[in-house]
Amino acid sequence: MLEARALVRRFGPVTAVDGVSFAIARGDVLGLLGPNGAGKTTTMKMLTGFLAPSAGSARVLGHDVAEEPVMARQHLGYLPEGAPLYDDMTAAGFLRFIADVRGLAGTAAADAIARAVATLHLEPVLEQPIETLSKGYRRRVALAQAILHDPDVLILDEPTDGLDPNQKHEVRHLMERMAAEKAIIVSTHILEEVEAFCTRVIIIDRGRIVADGAPSELKARSRYAGAVTVELPRESVEAAAARLGALPMASGIERQDESGIAQLTVLPGGDGDLLGAVRDALAAEGIGVRRLALEAGRLDDVFRALTHSDAATDALRAEAAA
């Protein structure tokens, strides 16, 4: 459905995107992750044809974005960063304009607009000027234009930015409903969203892909994969930590206190049934447990391990520019 081939984008001496390649098929929901300045938005702009690559190419359903831009964009829906809109238009007028640009007319245009309005619950603001809308409604209008023509490929840059929890929930369900028939790329800083609806994750750092796989595969690379988390009364935490820290298959213990409840995470460090060993050790000490869980891993841990902080990225780019 969409393919990036060795995409490169330079801004003077700074290489913002450096050889990014991947392909997605129908049914894929790809989460694009990375720290600020990593190259996510620049990659999306090249995929949609809004920014020409310095090298490499992108194809949408076999159409080269640079050589066949109209054909490629007919199959694309794009929600840009910041959701830019025409503030002097009403929401209804803007959607009619988008329908016209997309070549929809008459009944086809009316049906497409009605479907997008109903999907994003825009009925209350249709006749309001866009400049008067809240950030959440602006985002929903921008998302409506992206899905208006029922595209095969959706590229969404921070689609839930500015939405309240209920609206975020609605957008997530929208993407889940559309996923079976489309290929979707979502850039987001909210890792819970990635785990909730993405079938695949690409992490970009300094313009390069540093990880690519299903969320479960990336979580398995976390140092917390196979760890055991225990919640217990605060008065028992010292005895529990001493006992669990001595287990031969434990490499360390992390502690976190919340609202009178202590939480210990026992990190794996060798072969053996860590969950069973933790349970038996606490039972032998007569320590009551509120919750005992085996962890699959943490995506945020993998993200931090593979990426650099914004400050580090900015310093490197400033050095390159100098």
N, C-alpha and C positions, 0 to 999 in steps of 0.2 A: 504493500500500500504506500509506503514512504521509505525512501532510502537516502541516507547521507553517505557520501563517499569522500573521505579525507578532506573534510571542510576545514579551511584555514581562513582566518580574518585578521588582518593587521591594521592597526591604527598608528601610522608612523612607525616608530621603533618598537611599539608594543604589540605583541601577538596575543590577541584576546581569545582566539580559538585556534587550536593547534592540532590539526589532523583528526578531527572527530568523524568516526564512521559507525553507523549502525543501520539496521533495517527493522521495521515493524510491520506486522501483518494484521489483517482484520481480526478483531477480538482482543488485540493487545491494548492495555492501558499502561503507558510508560511514564513513570515518574522521573522527572529530571531534577536532580538535586545538586547542590553545590553552594559554597559560601558566596556572599555578595562579591561581584567582580570575577567570578569563576568562568563566565562565558555562556551562561544558560540563555539569557535573553538574546545575545548576539547570535547564538546557534539557531534559536527560533526564528529570528528575523531572516537568516539566510535560508532556512527551510521554507519560509513562506514567500521568498522573493522580495522582501522589503529591503534587504541589504545584499549587495553582491559579494560573493566570497572572493578573497584574494587568491584562493586556489581550491580545487575540489568542486564537487557538484552535489545537487540534491534533485531527487526525482519523486514525483507524486503520481501513482498509478502509471509509471513508465514515462511520464512527461517531465522533461528537464525543466526545472523552475526558471532557469535563465533563458533557455532557448525557446521554450513553449510556455511563457508565463500565463497566458489567458487559459489555456487548456489545463495547466496545473492548478490554477486558482479556482477553477470551476469545481474542483473536488475538495477544496480546502475551506475550513472555517477557522478563523483566527481571532483570538481575544488577546490583544496586545497588553503589554505592561502599562498599568495606569488607566486602562480602558478609555482611551481618548474618544470624545464624542463631539457633535456639533451642538454647542450649548444653546444656540438661538432656536433650534428646532424643538418641537414637542416630541415626546417619545413615539407617538403614533406616526408623526411626520417623518421622523428619522427611519423607522422601520419600513415605511412606504418607499422612502428614498433608497434604502438598501435593497429592497425587493426589485426596484427598477434597475439598479446597477447590476443585480444578479440576473437580469433578463426575465424576471417573472412579471406577469401582467394578468389583469382580469381575475378570474376565479382562482387561478393558481397562486397569484400574489396574495389575495384575500385569505385563502386557506393557509398559506405559509405563515402569514402574519398572525392569524388567529391561533395557530398551533404554538408558535413561539411565545405569544402573549400568555396563553393558558399555562404553558410549561413553566414560565418564569413568574407567573402571578403578577403581571404588570397592569391589570385592569384598573386599579385605583389611580394610576399616574399617567395614563395614556395621553391625556390632553394637557399635561403640564409641560412647560418649557424644561428642557433637560438641565439648565443651569439652576433650577430650583429643587432638583431632586437630591435626596440624601446619597451618601456614598454607596450605600447598599443597593439602592434602586439604580443608580448609575451603572454599577457593576452588572446588575441584572439586565439592563437594557443592552449593554455591550455584549453580554453573553447571548442575548436573544438574536442580535445580528449575526453572531458567529454560527448559530444553528439554523438560521432562517431558511436556507436553501437545502437543508438536509445533506450536508457534505459527507463524503466518505472518510475524510481525515479531519480531525479536530486538533488544533494546537492552542493550548490555553496557558497563558502566563499569569500565574497567581489568580486562578478563577474565583477563589473564595475570599480574597482580600477585601476587607471592609464589610463583610456580611456578618450578621449576628448568628448565634449558634443554630437557630432554626433554619435560617437561610442556607448556612453551610451544609446542614443535613440534607436539605432539598437538592442542592447542587450535586452533592455526592451521589444521591439516589438517581439524579438525572444522568450522570455519567455512567453509573452502573447499568441503567436501562439502555443507554445508547451503545454500550461497549461491544455487545455481541455483533453489531452490524457495522462498526466503524473501527478505525485505528485512532487512538487518542494519545496525545503527549500533553502532560501536565507538569508545569514548573511550580513548585511550592516549597515553602519553608516549614510546612506543618507535617512532621514525620508521621503523625497519627493518620493523616489523610492518605499518605503513601501506603501504609500498612493496611488501611481500610479497603481501598479499591484498586490499587495498582497491581498489575500482574507481573510487572518488571520494573527494575530501578536501574538508572544510570547515574553514577556520581561523577561530576566534573570538578576538577580542581586545576586552577591555573591554565584553563583552556584545554585540558586533556581529560579523557575518560580514565578514571582510576578504578572503577568497579562497574560491573554490568551483570545483573542476574535477578532472579526472583527475590522478593523481600525475604523469604525464608532462607534462601541461599546466602544472602548478605548477612542476615542475623546470625547464621551459623558461624560466621567468621569473627563474631564478637567474643571478647574474653568472658562474657557472661553466658555464652552458650553452654548449657549443661550445669550452670550454677544453681544453687538452691537458696531460695529466699525464705526466711523464717520471721514471722511476727510473733512477739512474745511480750509479756509484761516487763516494764522497765527494770523492776527489781531483780529480774532473772538474767539480765543481759550479760553481766560480767561473767557469771558462772558458765553461761551458754557459750560465750565467745572463747573462753579458755578451753572448754571441752572440744568445741568444734574446730578450733585452730590447730588442735593436736591430731586431727584425722590425717592419715597418710595420703589420702587422695584429695586433700584440700591444699590449694596454693596460697590462700589468703582469705581474709574476712574483711568486709566493709560494713560499717554501721551507720544507720540513719534513724533518728528519733523524730516521731511525729505524734503530737497530741497524746502524750503519755504512753504511746506504744513504741517499743523498740523494734527495729527491723535489722536483721543480720543477713547479709548475702555471703554465702560460702562459695568461693571461686574454685572451679575444678583444677586439679593439678596432676592427675594421674588416672590410671585405670581403676575401675571398680564402680560399684553402685553408690554414688555420692548421696542420692536422696535417701536410700535405705540406711546408709551409715549415719546421716544426720538425724534421722528419725530415731534410730536405736540409741544414739549417744544422748539425745535429749531425754528419752524415756528412762535410760539408766540413771540420769541425774535427777529424775523426778521433776523435770521442768515442763510446765504446761505450755502448749503452743496454740496460738490463735489462728495461724495460717502457715501452711508449709507448701511451697510450690517449686517445681522444676522449671527453670527459665529456658526459653528457646533462643535467647540472645536479644540484644538491643541494637536497633538500627542507629540510634543516636551515637552509640559507642563506636560503631564502624565508621560513621560519618566523621566524627572527630579524629579518629585514627588516620583517616585517609586524606583529610583536607587540612588546609592552613587557615589560620585566622584571617579576618579581613585586614587587620593591621599588617600582617606579614605579606599578604598579597599586594596591598597598596605600596608597601615599601619596595617590593621587587619591581613593580611597574614603574615607580618613580625613578628607581635606579636605572631601569632600561631606557626610560625617556631621557634621562640625563646623559 
